[in-house]
Amino acid sequence: MKTVTIQLEALTCPSCIQKIEGAMKKIDGVDRDTVKVMFNASRVKANFESDKTTLEEIEKTITRMGYTVEKSKVKAA
């Protein structure tokens, strides 16, 4: 299990939180209970299983929704 922290471009509306959390929770391998979007910091944190999904897949899911990923950091959970 790994933990990813993704820095996004500034989030502009609270409904962004539900959109991003909903999409992240649908990714196979992402631990749904750990998905957290921090609105004020414009960050997303989650644990994921690296044998089921990749950082690239998680980033693609977010960018497909129209959000810009500025940087990402992965570490062992």
N, C-alpha and C positions, 0 to 999 in steps of 0.2 A: 504494500500500500504506500502510495506517495501523496504528498500534499502539494497542491498547486495554488499559487497566489498570482492573480492576473490583475495588472493595473490597466484600467480603461481610461479613455478620454472622459472628461467630466460628464457625469450622468445628469440629465436635465429634469427628469420627472420621476416621482416615486413609483409610477407604474412600471418603470424600467426594471425595478427589483423583481416583480412578479414574472415579467417576461423572461428575464435572464435565468432566474431560479427554475422556472418551469422547463426551459429548454435544457438546462444543465442536468436536471433530474431525469431527463429522458435518455441521456447518453448511457449506453451499456458500459458498466465498469465504474461509473461515478457513484460514490456512496451518497445516496439521496439525503441522509440525515446530516451530512456535513456541509452541504451547499449553503453558502452565506454570501449575500451581496451587501457590501457596506456602501450605502448611498453617498454619504458625505465624503468618504475617501475614494469613491469610484473604483472599488476593488471587489474582486470575486475570489473566494477561497473555497476549496473543496478537496476531499480525499478521493483518490481514484486508484484502480488496479491497473498497473502499467501493462499487464498481459492482455487486458480487454480493450483498452483505449489508450490514446496517446495525447500528449500536450497539443500537438498539431490539430487533432480532431476536436478537442475542446475549444481551441482558439477559433477554428473554422465555424463551429456552431455559433459562437458569439458574433463573429464578423458577418455571418450570413444574415443576422438579425439587424445589422446596420450599426453596430458598435465598433469602435476602433480600439484594438488591443495595442497598448503602448509598450508593455513589457511583461514578461512572465518569469516566474521563479518556481522551480520544482525542488522539493527535498523529500527525503525518506520520512514517512509518518511515524 
